[in-house]
Amino acid sequence: MVSLTAESAQFELAAPSEADGAVIPARLMLHDYCPFAYRGEACGYKGKPVADRFNMPTSDPLKDECSHQLLGCQARHGADAALPFGGFVGVDKTLSA
């Protein structure tokens, strides 16, 4: 509430993210794309080869490549695990600044 008198009350409207001090990353927010380098620090995967870049199963280290999609992350870390996925699964495509 901005002000209150006997005759009126004045409110300032804001989105919840503006009111709680939350900050949105200044990058393109894509639903199903993870920008993390495969097997890098943010990805954290250190296991055996699992799939190629099309999410097709492989045990060949030369074909092991991440699709940078949620399915690729789930295949490596487990579907029920807390995933280090760098995409924004709750959005379609938004540019934040």
Buried (B, 14 or more C-beta within 10 A) or exposed (E): EEEEEEEEEEEEEEEEEEEEEEEEEEEEBBBBBBEBEBBEEEBEBEEEBBBBBEBEEBEEEEBBBBBBBBEBBBBBBEEEEEBBBBBBEEEEEEEEE
